[in-house]
Amino acid sequence: MADGNSFFPAPRLILAALVAGVLAGAVAVYVSESGSGNNAPPPQVAAGNGKDDVACKAKAERAKQVAAKAVGQVAALQPADPPQSMKSLAFNGPDGKPMTIADHAGKTVLLNLWATWCAPCRAEMPALDALQKEKGSSSFEVVAVNVDTGDDAKPKKFLKEIGVQTLGYYRDATMGLFNEAKTRGLALGLPVTMLIDGDGCLIAHMNGPAEWSSPDAKRLVEAALAP
């Protein structure tokens, strides 16, 4: 596996974000469905009191320990405060059928929301594909969910053009998944990434792009998988 920098060097990441802002006629890096801006994400909404949320809240120390390993190229990742159940997050699987995070029970998931109109999302996709190729297993998966509205033609064409080979094709054309993340205080715009453990508990989250094929990202995954 090639080093992450060969897929997605830092200067390219920065340039992609700057170009996106110029083309949009704004200084924003992240674009949301209701506007744009580079303000800090809204505070995370408190977890509920259901059985699953209560179990997840007990993982607060674990979330801090894992997030502490988020350094360098993934330093923007923040610990869930508090951890909350993400089991109900819904989208369509590679077979086109509806599914939820609960269907990934027992597997740590790096959930990434992206769109073809989001320049930083497009730029980080090869790195996410590389991370899945190297670290994907029965215990870990990069679940990159495209949230373009409309049909599958544009996102599938983009993924084919950039040579994505290992990422499953996950989809939500309703924007429901993004809006749910936004309601929970986890998303301001795109891309947004969430680290979810095998019990469906949110451990950490990030707004904005990262070099997901970098050694820093790989060490983060290893920390999330450690007992």
PyRosetta script that sets phi, psi and omega in degrees:
from pyrosetta import init, pose_from_sequence

init()
pose = pose_from_sequence("MADGNSFFPAPRLILAALVAGVLAGAVAVYVSESGSGNNAPPPQVAAGNGKDDVACKAKAERAKQVAAKAVGQVAALQPADPPQSMKSLAFNGPDGKPMTIADHAGKTVLLNLWATWCAPCRAEMPALDALQKEKGSSSFEVVAVNVDTGDDAKPKKFLKEIGVQTLGYYRDATMGLFNEAKTRGLALGLPVTMLIDGDGCLIAHMNGPAEWSSPDAKRLVEAALAP")
pose.set_psi(1, 129.8)
pose.set_omega(1, 179.2)
pose.set_phi(2, -68.4)
pose.set_psi(2, 154.7)
pose.set_omega(2, 176.5)
pose.set_phi(3, -63.6)
pose.set_psi(3, 150.0)
pose.set_omega(3, -176.4)
pose.set_phi(4, -57.5)
pose.set_psi(4, -31.3)
pose.set_omega(4, -176.0)
pose.set_phi(5, -65.7)
pose.set_psi(5, -24.3)
pose.set_omega(5, 179.2)
pose.set_phi(6, -73.3)
pose.set_psi(6, -19.9)
pose.set_omega(6, 177.7)
pose.set_phi(7, -90.6)
pose.set_psi(7, -35.6)
pose.set_omega(7, -166.5)
pose.set_phi(8, -156.3)
pose.set_psi(8, 70.3)
pose.set_omega(8, -177.3)
pose.set_phi(9, -63.6)
pose.set_psi(9, 150.2)
pose.set_omega(9, -177.4)
pose.set_phi(10, -54.5)
pose.set_psi(10, -45.1)
pose.set_omega(10, 179.7)
pose.set_phi(11, -58.0)
pose.set_psi(11, -36.8)
pose.set_omega(11, -179.9)
pose.set_phi(12, -66.9)
pose.set_psi(12, -39.2)
pose.set_omega(12, 178.3)
pose.set_phi(13, -59.2)
pose.set_psi(13, -47.7)
pose.set_omega(13, -179.2)
pose.set_phi(14, -64.9)
pose.set_psi(14, -43.8)
pose.set_omega(14, -179.1)
pose.set_phi(15, -61.5)
pose.set_psi(15, -40.5)
pose.set_omega(15, -180.0)
pose.set_phi(16, -60.1)
pose.set_psi(16, -43.1)
pose.set_omega(16, -179.2)
pose.set_phi(17, -66.7)
pose.set_psi(17, -41.1)
pose.set_omega(17, -179.8)
pose.set_phi(18, -65.9)
pose.set_psi(18, -42.5)
pose.set_omega(18, 179.1)
pose.set_phi(19, -62.4)
pose.set_psi(19, -40.5)
pose.set_omega(19, 178.4)
pose.set_phi(20, -59.0)
pose.set_psi(20, -41.8)
pose.set_omega(20, -179.6)
pose.set_phi(21, -66.6)
pose.set_psi(21, -41.3)
pose.set_omega(21, -179.9)
pose.set_phi(22, -64.2)
pose.set_psi(22, -45.6)
pose.set_omega(22, -179.0)
pose.set_phi(23, -64.0)
pose.set_psi(23, -30.8)
pose.set_omega(23, 179.3)
pose.set_phi(24, -81.9)
pose.set_psi(24, -8.2)
pose.set_omega(24, -179.6)
pose.set_phi(25, 71.6)
pose.set_psi(25, 28.6)
pose.set_omega(25, -177.7)
pose.set_phi(26, -147.4)
pose.set_psi(26, 170.1)
pose.set_omega(26, 178.5)
pose.set_phi(27, -94.1)
pose.set_psi(27, 5.3)
pose.set_omega(27, -177.9)
pose.set_phi(28, -70.4)
pose.set_psi(28, 144.5)
pose.set_omega(28, 173.9)
pose.set_phi(29, -100.1)
pose.set_psi(29, -37.9)
pose.set_omega(29, -178.6)
pose.set_phi(30, -107.6)
pose.set_psi(30, 137.4)
pose.set_omega(30, -175.6)
pose.set_phi(31, -114.3)
pose.set_psi(31, 126.3)
pose.set_omega(31, 178.0)
pose.set_phi(32, -107.4)
pose.set_psi(32, 168.8)
pose.set_omega(32, -176.7)
pose.set_phi(33, -72.0)
pose.set_psi(33, -14.0)
pose.set_omega(33, -177.4)
pose.set_phi(34, -113.8)
pose.set_psi(34, 7.2)
pose.set_omega(34, -179.6)
pose.set_phi(35, 151.6)
pose.set_psi(35, -168.7)
pose.set_omega(35, -178.2)
pose.set_phi(36, -138.8)
pose.set_psi(36, 162.2)
pose.set_omega(36, 178.6)
pose.set_phi(37, 163.1)
pose.set_psi(37, 157.3)
pose.set_omega(37, -179.8)
pose.set_phi(38, -114.1)
pose.set_psi(38, 34.9)
pose.set_omega(38, 174.7)
pose.set_phi(39, -71.5)
pose.set_psi(39, 163.4)
pose.set_omega(39, 177.7)
pose.set_phi(40, -64.5)
pose.set_psi(40, 148.5)
pose.set_omega(40, 178.9)
pose.set_phi(41, -59.5)
pose.set_psi(41, 151.9)
pose.set_omega(41, 177.6)
pose.set_phi(42, -62.7)
pose.set_psi(42, 155.1)
pose.set_omega(42, 179.2)
pose.set_phi(43, -58.6)
pose.set_psi(43, 144.2)
pose.set_omega(43, 178.0)
pose.set_phi(44, -65.2)
pose.set_psi(44, 132.3)
pose.set_omega(44, 179.4)
pose.set_phi(45, -70.9)
pose.set_psi(45, 140.4)
pose.set_omega(45, -180.0)
pose.set_phi(46, -58.7)
pose.set_psi(46, 142.3)
pose.set_omega(46, 178.8)
pose.set_phi(47, -66.8)
pose.set_psi(47, 156.6)
pose.set_omega(47, 179.5)
pose.set_phi(48, -75.8)
pose.set_psi(48, -172.5)
pose.set_omega(48, -178.0)
pose.set_phi(49, -111.8)
pose.set_psi(49, 14.1)
pose.set_omega(49, 176.7)
pose.set_phi(50, -68.7)
pose.set_psi(50, 167.9)
pose.set_omega(50, -177.4)
pose.set_phi(51, -56.1)
pose.set_psi(51, -45.0)
pose.set_omega(51, -178.5)
pose.set_phi(52, -66.6)
pose.set_psi(52, -40.5)
pose.set_omega(52, 180.0)
pose.set_phi(53, -66.4)
pose.set_psi(53, -38.8)
pose.set_omega(53, 178.8)
pose.set_phi(54, -62.5)
pose.set_psi(54, -42.5)
pose.set_omega(54, 178.7)
pose.set_phi(55, -64.2)
pose.set_psi(55, -37.9)
pose.set_omega(55, -179.9)
pose.set_phi(56, -70.1)
pose.set_psi(56, -38.1)
pose.set_omega(56, 179.8)
pose.set_phi(57, -57.8)
pose.set_psi(57, -30.4)
pose.set_omega(57, -179.1)
pose.set_phi(58, -68.9)
pose.set_psi(58, -8.2)
pose.set_omega(58, -178.8)
pose.set_phi(59, -98.2)
pose.set_psi(59, 19.0)
pose.set_omega(59, -177.1)
pose.set_phi(60, -58.3)
pose.set_psi(60, -43.0)
pose.set_omega(60, -179.4)
pose.set_phi(61, -67.7)
pose.set_psi(61, -38.9)
pose.set_omega(61, 177.1)
pose.set_phi(62, -61.7)
pose.set_psi(62, -41.9)
pose.set_omega(62, 179.1)
pose.set_phi(63, -60.5)
pose.set_psi(63, -42.3)
pose.set_omega(63, 179.4)
pose.set_phi(64, -65.7)
pose.set_psi(64, -38.8)
pose.set_omega(64, -179.7)
pose.set_phi(65, -65.1)
pose.set_psi(65, -43.0)
pose.set_omega(65, 179.9)
pose.set_phi(66, -68.9)
pose.set_psi(66, -46.7)
pose.set_omega(66, -178.6)
pose.set_phi(67, -62.4)
pose.set_psi(67, -26.7)
pose.set_omega(67, 178.2)
pose.set_phi(68, -64.9)
pose.set_psi(68, -20.9)
pose.set_omega(68, 178.0)
pose.set_phi(69, -83.9)
pose.set_psi(69, -4.7)
pose.set_omega(69, 179.7)
pose.set_phi(70, -83.7)
pose.set_psi(70, 93.4)
pose.set_omega(70, -177.6)
pose.set_phi(71, -128.4)
pose.set_psi(71, 172.3)
pose.set_omega(71, 175.9)
pose.set_phi(72, 59.9)
pose.set_psi(72, -119.3)
pose.set_omega(72, -174.1)
pose.set_phi(73, -70.5)
pose.set_psi(73, -13.4)
pose.set_omega(73, 178.9)
pose.set_phi(74, -122.1)
pose.set_psi(74, 24.2)
pose.set_omega(74, -174.7)
pose.set_phi(75, -65.7)
pose.set_psi(75, -16.4)
pose.set_omega(75, -179.4)
pose.set_phi(76, -76.2)
pose.set_psi(76, -9.3)
pose.set_omega(76, 179.8)
pose.set_phi(77, -67.9)
pose.set_psi(77, 130.7)
pose.set_omega(77, -177.2)
pose.set_phi(78, -113.7)
pose.set_psi(78, 144.5)
pose.set_omega(78, 178.3)
pose.set_phi(79, -67.9)
pose.set_psi(79, 145.1)
pose.set_omega(79, 175.6)
pose.set_phi(80, -65.0)
pose.set_psi(80, 132.4)
pose.set_omega(80, -175.7)
pose.set_phi(81, -138.4)
pose.set_psi(81, 86.7)
pose.set_omega(81, 1.9)
pose.set_phi(82, -93.5)
pose.set_psi(82, 168.7)
pose.set_omega(82, 170.7)
pose.set_phi(83, -59.0)
pose.set_psi(83, 144.2)
pose.set_omega(83, -179.9)
pose.set_phi(84, -139.8)
pose.set_psi(84, 158.6)
pose.set_omega(84, 179.9)
pose.set_phi(85, -73.8)
pose.set_psi(85, 131.8)
pose.set_omega(85, 178.3)
pose.set_phi(86, -112.4)
pose.set_psi(86, 12.3)
pose.set_omega(86, -174.1)
pose.set_phi(87, -56.4)
pose.set_psi(87, -29.9)
pose.set_omega(87, -174.1)
pose.set_phi(88, -85.3)
pose.set_psi(88, -7.2)
pose.set_omega(88, 179.6)
pose.set_phi(89, -59.2)
pose.set_psi(89, 125.6)
pose.set_omega(89, -170.9)
pose.set_phi(90, -117.4)
pose.set_psi(90, 145.9)
pose.set_omega(90, 178.2)
pose.set_phi(91, -166.3)
pose.set_psi(91, 179.9)
pose.set_omega(91, 178.7)
pose.set_phi(92, -100.2)
pose.set_psi(92, 140.9)
pose.set_omega(92, 179.7)
pose.set_phi(93, -82.7)
pose.set_psi(93, 179.1)
pose.set_omega(93, 179.5)
pose.set_phi(94, -56.8)
pose.set_psi(94, -25.1)
pose.set_omega(94, 178.4)
pose.set_phi(95, -86.5)
pose.set_psi(95, 2.4)
pose.set_omega(95, 178.6)
pose.set_phi(96, 84.4)
pose.set_psi(96, -1.9)
pose.set_omega(96, -177.7)
pose.set_phi(97, -92.5)
pose.set_psi(97, 148.1)
pose.set_omega(97, 179.3)
pose.set_phi(98, -60.8)
pose.set_psi(98, 143.0)
pose.set_omega(98, 176.9)
pose.set_phi(99, -153.0)
pose.set_psi(99, 172.0)
pose.set_omega(99, 177.4)
pose.set_phi(100, -134.2)
pose.set_psi(100, 172.7)
pose.set_omega(100, 175.8)
pose.set_phi(101, -58.9)
pose.set_psi(101, -30.0)
pose.set_omega(101, 178.9)
pose.set_phi(102, -58.2)
pose.set_psi(102, -26.6)
pose.set_omega(102, 179.2)
pose.set_phi(103, -71.8)
pose.set_psi(103, -10.2)
pose.set_omega(103, 176.9)
pose.set_phi(104, -101.6)
pose.set_psi(104, 22.7)
pose.set_omega(104, -178.4)
pose.set_phi(105, -51.9)
pose.set_psi(105, 135.8)
pose.set_omega(105, -179.8)
pose.set_phi(106, 88.2)
pose.set_psi(106, -4.9)
pose.set_omega(106, -177.6)
pose.set_phi(107, -121.9)
pose.set_psi(107, 130.8)
pose.set_omega(107, 173.1)
pose.set_phi(108, -73.4)
pose.set_psi(108, 133.8)
pose.set_omega(108, -174.5)
pose.set_phi(109, -123.0)
pose.set_psi(109, 133.5)
pose.set_omega(109, 168.3)
pose.set_phi(110, -101.0)
pose.set_psi(110, 98.6)
pose.set_omega(110, -176.1)
pose.set_phi(111, -89.0)
pose.set_psi(111, 119.8)
pose.set_omega(111, -177.9)
pose.set_phi(112, -121.5)
pose.set_psi(112, 126.9)
pose.set_omega(112, 176.7)
pose.set_phi(113, -101.7)
pose.set_psi(113, 128.7)
pose.set_omega(113, -175.4)
pose.set_phi(114, -145.5)
pose.set_psi(114, 163.5)
pose.set_omega(114, 177.4)
pose.set_phi(115, -144.5)
pose.set_psi(115, 154.2)
pose.set_omega(115, -178.6)
pose.set_phi(116, -69.5)
pose.set_psi(116, -23.2)
pose.set_omega(116, -179.6)
pose.set_phi(117, -85.5)
pose.set_psi(117, -0.9)
pose.set_omega(117, -179.8)
pose.set_phi(118, -100.8)
pose.set_psi(118, 106.6)
pose.set_omega(118, -175.9)
pose.set_phi(119, -58.9)
pose.set_psi(119, -45.7)
pose.set_omega(119, 178.0)
pose.set_phi(120, -63.1)
pose.set_psi(120, -32.1)
pose.set_omega(120, 176.6)
pose.set_phi(121, -63.0)
pose.set_psi(121, -46.8)
pose.set_omega(121, -179.0)
pose.set_phi(122, -61.0)
pose.set_psi(122, -40.8)
pose.set_omega(122, -176.0)
pose.set_phi(123, -67.7)
pose.set_psi(123, -33.0)
pose.set_omega(123, -177.0)
pose.set_phi(124, -89.0)
pose.set_psi(124, -6.1)
pose.set_omega(124, -175.7)
pose.set_phi(125, -61.7)
pose.set_psi(125, -42.1)
pose.set_omega(125, 177.6)
pose.set_phi(126, -60.2)
pose.set_psi(126, -35.1)
pose.set_omega(126, 179.7)
pose.set_phi(127, -69.2)
pose.set_psi(127, -38.8)
pose.set_omega(127, 176.3)
pose.set_phi(128, -63.7)
pose.set_psi(128, -39.6)
pose.set_omega(128, 178.1)
pose.set_phi(129, -63.3)
pose.set_psi(129, -40.6)
pose.set_omega(129, 179.5)
pose.set_phi(130, -66.9)
pose.set_psi(130, -38.8)
pose.set_omega(130, 178.6)
pose.set_phi(131, -63.7)
pose.set_psi(131, -42.9)
pose.set_omega(131, 178.0)
pose.set_phi(132, -63.7)
pose.set_psi(132, -39.9)
pose.set_omega(132, -178.8)
pose.set_phi(133, -63.3)
pose.set_psi(133, -40.1)
pose.set_omega(133, -177.0)
pose.set_phi(134, -85.3)
pose.set_psi(134, -39.1)
pose.set_omega(134, -172.4)
pose.set_phi(135, -107.4)
pose.set_psi(135, -12.0)
pose.set_omega(135, -178.3)
pose.set_phi(136, -60.9)
pose.set_psi(136, 135.9)
pose.set_omega(136, -178.1)
pose.set_phi(137, -162.7)
pose.set_psi(137, -171.4)
pose.set_omega(137, 176.3)
pose.set_phi(138, -70.3)
pose.set_psi(138, -11.0)
pose.set_omega(138, -178.6)
pose.set_phi(139, -106.5)
pose.set_psi(139, -13.3)
pose.set_omega(139, -175.2)
pose.set_phi(140, -148.9)
pose.set_psi(140, 140.0)
pose.set_omega(140, 175.4)
pose.set_phi(141, -148.1)
pose.set_psi(141, 138.9)
pose.set_omega(141, 168.7)
pose.set_phi(142, -85.2)
pose.set_psi(142, 115.7)
pose.set_omega(142, 179.0)
pose.set_phi(143, -107.8)
pose.set_psi(143, 96.3)
pose.set_omega(143, -178.7)
pose.set_phi(144, -96.0)
pose.set_psi(144, 112.1)
pose.set_omega(144, -174.9)
pose.set_phi(145, -103.0)
pose.set_psi(145, 118.1)
pose.set_omega(145, 175.9)
pose.set_phi(146, -78.1)
pose.set_psi(146, 133.2)
pose.set_omega(146, -177.3)
pose.set_phi(147, -116.7)
pose.set_psi(147, 21.2)
pose.set_omega(147, 172.6)
pose.set_phi(148, -58.6)
pose.set_psi(148, 141.0)
pose.set_omega(148, 170.5)
pose.set_phi(149, -82.3)
pose.set_psi(149, 162.2)
pose.set_omega(149, -178.2)
pose.set_phi(150, 95.4)
pose.set_psi(150, -161.4)
pose.set_omega(150, -176.3)
pose.set_phi(151, -87.3)
pose.set_psi(151, -173.8)
pose.set_omega(151, -174.9)
pose.set_phi(152, -84.8)
pose.set_psi(152, -6.9)
pose.set_omega(152, -170.8)
pose.set_phi(153, -56.9)
pose.set_psi(153, -50.2)
pose.set_omega(153, -174.5)
pose.set_phi(154, -68.0)
pose.set_psi(154, -49.9)
pose.set_omega(154, 179.1)
pose.set_phi(155, -62.9)
pose.set_psi(155, -38.8)
pose.set_omega(155, 179.6)
pose.set_phi(156, -66.7)
pose.set_psi(156, -38.0)
pose.set_omega(156, 177.9)
pose.set_phi(157, -63.9)
pose.set_psi(157, -42.9)
pose.set_omega(157, 179.7)
pose.set_phi(158, -62.1)
pose.set_psi(158, -47.8)
pose.set_omega(158, -178.8)
pose.set_phi(159, -62.2)
pose.set_psi(159, -35.8)
pose.set_omega(159, 177.5)
pose.set_phi(160, -68.5)
pose.set_psi(160, -41.2)
pose.set_omega(160, -178.2)
pose.set_phi(161, -63.3)
pose.set_psi(161, -36.4)
pose.set_omega(161, -177.8)
pose.set_phi(162, -91.7)
pose.set_psi(162, 0.0)
pose.set_omega(162, 173.6)
pose.set_phi(163, 77.7)
pose.set_psi(163, 29.9)
pose.set_omega(163, 176.5)
pose.set_phi(164, -65.1)
pose.set_psi(164, 129.3)
pose.set_omega(164, -174.3)
pose.set_phi(165, -121.4)
pose.set_psi(165, -28.0)
pose.set_omega(165, -170.9)
pose.set_phi(166, -111.7)
pose.set_psi(166, -20.1)
pose.set_omega(166, 179.7)
pose.set_phi(167, -70.5)
pose.set_psi(167, 135.6)
pose.set_omega(167, 171.9)
pose.set_phi(168, -71.7)
pose.set_psi(168, 153.4)
pose.set_omega(168, -179.3)
pose.set_phi(169, -92.4)
pose.set_psi(169, 95.3)
pose.set_omega(169, 178.0)
pose.set_phi(170, -101.2)
pose.set_psi(170, 147.4)
pose.set_omega(170, -168.1)
pose.set_phi(171, -148.2)
pose.set_psi(171, 143.5)
pose.set_omega(171, 168.3)
pose.set_phi(172, -147.0)
pose.set_psi(172, 101.2)
pose.set_omega(172, -176.9)
pose.set_phi(173, -85.3)
pose.set_psi(173, 2.3)
pose.set_omega(173, -175.3)
pose.set_phi(174, -96.8)
pose.set_psi(174, -11.2)
pose.set_omega(174, -172.1)
pose.set_phi(175, 66.9)
pose.set_psi(175, 6.9)
pose.set_omega(175, -179.7)
pose.set_phi(176, -63.7)
pose.set_psi(176, -38.8)
pose.set_omega(176, -179.5)
pose.set_phi(177, -65.7)
pose.set_psi(177, -46.2)
pose.set_omega(177, 178.2)
pose.set_phi(178, -62.2)
pose.set_psi(178, -44.6)
pose.set_omega(178, -178.7)
pose.set_phi(179, -64.6)
pose.set_psi(179, -34.1)
pose.set_omega(179, 176.3)
pose.set_phi(180, -65.6)
pose.set_psi(180, -43.3)
pose.set_omega(180, 178.3)
pose.set_phi(181, -63.9)
pose.set_psi(181, -37.8)
pose.set_omega(181, 179.0)
pose.set_phi(182, -66.6)
pose.set_psi(182, -42.6)
pose.set_omega(182, 178.7)
pose.set_phi(183, -60.8)
pose.set_psi(183, -34.6)
pose.set_omega(183, 179.6)
pose.set_phi(184, -79.4)
pose.set_psi(184, -1.2)
pose.set_omega(184, -179.1)
pose.set_phi(185, 78.9)
pose.set_psi(185, 23.1)
pose.set_omega(185, -176.3)
pose.set_phi(186, -106.1)
pose.set_psi(186, -10.1)
pose.set_omega(186, -175.6)
pose.set_phi(187, -140.2)
pose.set_psi(187, 133.8)
pose.set_omega(187, 171.4)
pose.set_phi(188, -106.3)
pose.set_psi(188, -37.0)
pose.set_omega(188, 179.8)
pose.set_phi(189, -158.7)
pose.set_psi(189, -153.0)
pose.set_omega(189, 179.9)
pose.set_phi(190, -123.1)
pose.set_psi(190, 148.6)
pose.set_omega(190, -3.0)
pose.set_phi(191, -78.1)
pose.set_psi(191, 159.1)
pose.set_omega(191, 172.5)
pose.set_phi(192, -133.9)
pose.set_psi(192, 139.1)
pose.set_omega(192, -175.1)
pose.set_phi(193, -130.6)
pose.set_psi(193, 137.7)
pose.set_omega(193, -179.6)
pose.set_phi(194, -129.1)
pose.set_psi(194, 133.0)
pose.set_omega(194, 175.8)
pose.set_phi(195, -98.1)
pose.set_psi(195, 118.1)
pose.set_omega(195, -172.8)
pose.set_phi(196, -123.6)
pose.set_psi(196, 131.1)
pose.set_omega(196, -176.6)
pose.set_phi(197, -83.4)
pose.set_psi(197, -179.6)
pose.set_omega(197, -175.2)
pose.set_phi(198, -66.7)
pose.set_psi(198, -14.4)
pose.set_omega(198, 175.9)
pose.set_phi(199, -94.2)
pose.set_psi(199, 6.1)
pose.set_omega(199, 179.9)
pose.set_phi(200, 80.2)
pose.set_psi(200, 16.8)
pose.set_omega(200, -179.5)
pose.set_phi(201, -94.0)
pose.set_psi(201, 133.4)
pose.set_omega(201, 174.7)
pose.set_phi(202, -68.3)
pose.set_psi(202, 124.6)
pose.set_omega(202, 179.8)
pose.set_phi(203, -103.4)
pose.set_psi(203, -38.7)
pose.set_omega(203, -178.9)
pose.set_phi(204, -158.7)
pose.set_psi(204, 163.0)
pose.set_omega(204, -178.5)
pose.set_phi(205, -153.5)
pose.set_psi(205, 161.2)
pose.set_omega(205, -176.2)
pose.set_phi(206, -150.2)
pose.set_psi(206, 139.2)
pose.set_omega(206, 168.3)
pose.set_phi(207, -104.0)
pose.set_psi(207, 134.6)
pose.set_omega(207, 179.7)
pose.set_phi(208, 102.3)
pose.set_psi(208, 169.2)
pose.set_omega(208, -176.2)
pose.set_phi(209, -81.7)
pose.set_psi(209, 164.2)
pose.set_omega(209, 176.3)
pose.set_phi(210, -151.9)
pose.set_psi(210, 166.1)
pose.set_omega(210, 177.2)
pose.set_phi(211, -90.3)
pose.set_psi(211, 84.5)
pose.set_omega(211, -170.4)
pose.set_phi(212, -72.6)
pose.set_psi(212, -11.1)
pose.set_omega(212, 176.1)
pose.set_phi(213, -99.9)
pose.set_psi(213, 8.0)
pose.set_omega(213, -179.1)
pose.set_phi(214, -75.6)
pose.set_psi(214, 160.1)
pose.set_omega(214, 175.1)
pose.set_phi(215, -56.9)
pose.set_psi(215, -34.5)
pose.set_omega(215, 178.9)
pose.set_phi(216, -61.4)
pose.set_psi(216, -43.0)
pose.set_omega(216, -179.6)
pose.set_phi(217, -67.1)
pose.set_psi(217, -39.7)
pose.set_omega(217, -180.0)
pose.set_phi(218, -65.2)
pose.set_psi(218, -39.5)
pose.set_omega(218, 177.4)
pose.set_phi(219, -66.4)
pose.set_psi(219, -34.1)
pose.set_omega(219, 176.9)
pose.set_phi(220, -63.3)
pose.set_psi(220, -44.9)
pose.set_omega(220, 178.6)
pose.set_phi(221, -60.7)
pose.set_psi(221, -44.2)
pose.set_omega(221, -179.9)
pose.set_phi(222, -61.1)
pose.set_psi(222, -38.9)
pose.set_omega(222, 178.4)
pose.set_phi(223, -66.0)
pose.set_psi(223, -38.5)
pose.set_omega(223, -179.8)
pose.set_phi(224, -67.9)
pose.set_psi(224, -28.4)
pose.set_omega(224, -178.0)
pose.set_phi(225, -88.9)
pose.set_psi(225, -15.1)
pose.set_omega(225, -178.2)
pose.set_phi(226, -66.3)
pose.set_psi(226, 147.4)
pose.set_omega(226, 179.0)
pose.set_phi(227, -58.8)
pose.dump_pdb("model.pdb")
